[in-house]
Amino acid sequence: MTKKVAVSNSISLLGEAFNCENNDAVQLIISRAMEMIYEKGINIAWSNKDLDGVITLIRGINPKDTVEVMLATQFVALHLQSMSTMAKTYINAKGQGMMLMRLSHQALDMLQRYRGKGQTINVNYNTLVQQGAMQKNGG
């Protein structure tokens, strides 16, 4: 059972950002992100400052629809979790943190591809011109 996140102005703003009128849906995704980031489980209350910070980061990515909100939430949650994991003192935490960081970047890459910004541009050079120049120079 997921802890219900209080409806705050930030949650309403996130819902407005991607045209979602269902506060329960917005609360669900934010609750899951908060559980992952802070590892406190469902029985611990988060501060409004933490909650607003996470929502602000998600809104900062400027999601336009539900898929973008999900990918933006994955990116923010994974990124913050990776930073928290890498800050731990035991040696395996660094590797786990780096794996989470790579996953966060994959979520961001997926978001960019979903938006159509992740297009690859190939540049081909005409090597015949270069070979002709080499022959003139005695190469």
C-alpha positions in Angstrom: 0.0 0.0 0.0 1.4 3.4 -1.0 1.5 6.3 1.3 -0.8 9.0 0.1 1.1 12.2 -0.7 -0.8 15.3 0.4 -2.2 17.4 -2.4 0.0 20.4 -2.5 0.1 23.3 -4.8 3.2 21.7 -6.5 1.3 18.5 -7.3 -1.5 20.6 -8.8 1.0 22.5 -10.9 2.6 19.2 -12.1 -0.9 17.9 -13.1 -1.5 21.1 -15.0 1.9 20.9 -16.7 0.9 17.7 -18.5 -2.9 18.3 -18.6 -3.8 15.7 -16.0 -6.9 16.5 -14.0 -6.6 13.4 -11.9 -4.8 14.3 -8.7 -4.7 10.6 -7.7 -2.6 9.8 -10.8 -0.2 12.6 -10.0 0.0 11.6 -6.4 0.7 8.0 -7.4 3.7 8.8 -9.5 5.1 11.3 -7.0 4.6 8.8 -4.1 6.6 6.1 -6.0 9.4 8.5 -6.8 9.6 9.7 -3.2 9.7 6.1 -2.0 12.6 5.3 -4.3 14.6 8.5 -3.7 14.4 8.6 0.0 14.2 4.8 0.8 12.0 5.6 3.8 9.2 3.3 2.9 5.5 4.1 3.0 5.3 4.9 6.7 7.6 7.9 6.8 6.3 11.3 6.0 8.4 13.4 3.7 9.0 17.1 4.3 7.1 19.5 2.1 10.5 20.9 1.1 11.6 17.4 -0.2 8.3 16.9 -2.0 8.3 20.3 -3.6 12.0 19.9 -4.6 11.3 16.6 -6.4 8.2 18.1 -8.1 10.1 21.2 -9.1 12.8 19.0 -10.7 10.2 17.0 -12.7 8.5 20.2 -13.8 11.8 21.7 -14.8 12.1 19.0 -17.5 8.9 20.5 -18.9 6.9 17.3 -19.5 4.1 17.7 -22.1 2.2 14.5 -21.7 1.9 11.4 -19.5 4.8 9.5 -21.1 7.1 12.5 -20.7 6.0 12.8 -17.0 6.8 9.1 -16.5 10.2 9.4 -18.1 11.0 12.7 -16.4 10.0 11.1 -13.0 12.3 8.1 -13.7 15.2 10.4 -14.6 14.8 12.5 -11.4 14.2 9.6 -9.1 17.1 7.5 -10.5 19.4 10.5 -10.5 18.7 11.5 -6.9 18.9 7.9 -5.8 22.3 7.5 -7.6 23.7 10.6 -5.9 22.5 9.3 -2.5 23.9 5.9 -3.1 27.3 7.2 -4.1 27.5 9.3 -1.0 27.4 6.2 1.2 30.7 5.0 2.6 30.8 1.3 1.8 32.7 0.3 -1.4 29.9 -1.4 -3.3 27.8 1.8 -3.0 29.9 3.6 -5.6 29.3 0.9 -8.2 25.6 0.7 -7.5 25.4 4.5 -7.6 27.1 4.5 -11.0 24.7 1.9 -12.3 21.8 4.0 -11.2 23.4 7.1 -12.8 23.6 5.2 -16.1 20.0 4.2 -15.8 19.0 7.8 -15.1 20.8 8.9 -18.3 19.1 6.2 -20.2 15.7 7.5 -19.0 16.8 11.0 -20.1 17.9 9.7 -23.5 14.6 7.9 -23.9 12.8 11.2 -23.1 14.8 13.1 -25.7 14.2 10.4 -28.3 10.5 10.5 -27.5 10.5 14.2 -28.0 12.3 13.7 -31.3 15.5 15.5 -30.3 17.7 12.4 -30.2 18.2 12.2 -34.0 21.5 11.1 -35.2 23.2 13.1 -37.9 25.8 11.3 -40.0 28.4 13.4 -41.9 30.2 11.7 -44.8 33.3 13.2 -46.3 34.3 12.8 -49.9 37.6 11.1 -49.8 38.2 11.3 -53.5 39.0 15.0 -53.3 41.5 14.2 -50.5 43.1 11.4 -52.6 43.4 13.6 -55.6 45.1 16.3 -53.6 47.6 13.7 -52.3 48.5 12.6 -55.8 49.2 16.2 -56.9 51.5 16.6 -53.9 53.4 13.5 -54.7 51.7 11.4 -52.0 
